[in-house]
Amino acid sequence: MNRLYLLAIVGAFAPAMLGAQSPQTEPVAVLPTPAPATTLPLKLEPRPTTAAITPQDLMTRLYIFADDSMQGREAGTIGNVKATDYLAAEARRLGLYPAGQGGTYFQTIPLMTRGLAPDSRFVIAGSPLTLGTDWAAIGTESLTRTDIPIVFAGTLGESVIPAGEMMGRLVIFRVPAGPAGPISLRDAMTAAPGAAAVALVGLDQYIGFLVQPNTFVDKPGEKPPAAPVMLVLSEKAAAKVFGNPLEMVSPGSNAGAATVDVRTRVEPVPYPARNVVAILQGTDHKLHGQYIAIGAHNDHVGFNNRPVDHDSLRIFNDIVRPGGAEDGAKQASPEQQALVNQRLAAWRQENPGAARLDSIFNGADDDGSGSVALLEIAEALSQAKSKDRLKRSILFVWHVGEEKGLLGSAYYTDNPTVPRDSIVAQLNMDMVGRGNSWDMTGTSKEGAPLYGNDDYLQLIGSRRLSKELGDIVEQVNVDGKFGFNFDYAMDANGHPANIYCRSDHYEYARYGIPVTFFTTGVHSAYHQVTDEPQYIDYDRLARVSRLVQSIATRIANLDHRIALDGPKPDPNATCRQ
């Protein structure tokens, strides 16, 4: 699941929003049920899959798809190429019709990267700062200045120093502590009229992220909007500049001079970024030209070069950061840290010699679970007896670049390989392999924590464009005796998590195609190296897969097209839940 809503700071090289957040130290509720030790292996020998949707088949597929050899499946990398090769090979084996480009299963999107040139420099008082540790930058333009006088202007939004003291200087602001709300680049730049450059302090958790290249789809003839460069300076580096932590520095204080040379570099991704697209043809001569699209995303977020102790992180996040990356700024209270230490010591005693370093974001749940569920559904439908074949066709799409801003699904819906108005509905699966009682799956609109259970499943968007689709989903759950308890809390209008806008279904919905998004929610391994196949609930994953298969079957065999009764969206508008 994409988390750009939280990191709009990252538009990194486009006009962006800075989420002003500082580490939170307030106590967080300990999960009501400690996560049990997994009994599943770290590695699994694959077995042949069957026509039925089974936990064993899903396990075989996921241990392949989320293996370390896939290197986290980041779009535009060799790992994602390996993963999409696997999906295409399976689609071919199942006899699905290739619906990509040029008679293949692939639709390659023109993915580019824009990032800081590695020789960009930021020098203060003759001492160079380290890019990615001490500093980073946001913006699309270049910035070259030498010997700029430095002034501290206080907290952004509260500064009282005269505008004349900022003219021609490097103006350093502190970002307000706590959840002060979004601060746009324009706000920060206009706060320092006439400044030679602006630097923000208090966003240390984003510096490593900001030096990563920003990925975008190249559109010939369309230039990205120009954005002036703004620097992000670590608190430690700022303390060196002024000789004291900024909370001890008075607004208006000066501190030597800086030299800045920031340049951006644009280039294509090193490996093709590919949607995988396949069709199971319907049998009705009047309806086979209509499609029920079922989707998942094939990419994740790759790997890093700073390995961490896997089990230390797993136990820490279970207690302190139950939302994984959603809770990335939270720090342990003394009571929580004591509990972390206690549980880690007990685990090490029970598992001597099992400690391991980990640097790969395997993405087993996000969205390996949805990707392999889609394969299992494809196998079950394609191997069905002739009497059970569907009237309408099924369009299977494994989207790329979801983690980079829904890029693959946006590209597919802008450039569909079937007529767009022939798509009757889209069913999206993203993170459908957990949702247990020890998983905090999100929060209510008011901020109350939500937890999973044995029959837990979140639904998003089911009735936003078609009440009939929402009714069908509910009815199939009853008729098929699936027994799920659907949680609609995250689908509330105005919910701050904005989940409706954060996965691939939205790109279909913006064109008026009714959607249902199936998910078991975020959890402590969300966008963490601990999201591995050994922690997936395969029985639940099989149930979700069978439910989605049954819903697709019901829609495919309807004697009418699903009725639309929601407001017609503007496909170019900004998504608002």
Protein Blocks (a to p, Z undefined) as FASTA:
>chain_A
ZZklmmmmmnmpaccddddddddfbdcdddfbdcdddfbdfbdcdddddfbdcfklmmmm
mmmmmgmklnoopghiaklmmmmmmmmmmmmmnopacfbehhiabdcdddddddddfkbc
cdeehiacdehklpccedjbdcddehiacddebjehiacbdfklmgopacdddddehjeb
jadfklmmmmmghiabdcdehilmmmmmmmpccdddddehiacddddddddddfklmmmm
nopafklpcehiaehjadddddddddddfbdcdddddddddfbfklmmpccdddddfbde
hiafbdcdfklmmmmmmmmmmnlmmlmmpccdfklmmmmmmmmmmmmmmmghkaccdfbd
fklmlmmkmmmmmmmmmmmmmmpcfklpcfbdcdddddehklnoopmmmmmmmmccbdfk
lpmbdcddehjagopaklcfbdcfkopacdddfkbccdehklmmomklmmmmmmmmmmno
nopacdfklmpghianlmmmmcfklmmmmnopacddddebjafkgoiaklcfklpcfklm
mmmmmmmmmmmmmmmmpcbdcddfbdcddfkbccdZZ
